[in-house]
């Protein structure tokens, strides 16, 4: 899910790709934000790139 966020996918696109509900995506997003100590999905994407989770 972090990779999808870093690629700019919307919550709806992530839900469809993972066959989960929109509310589940939002819940996971909130959990990820808390665990990483970030405020929004932009900071999640930045973390993913800085942590080398994404390909160049």
Secondary structure, DSSP 8 states (H G I E B T S, - for coil): -HHHHHTT--HHHHHHHHT--HHHHHHHHHHHHHHHT-SSHHHHHHHHHHTT-S--
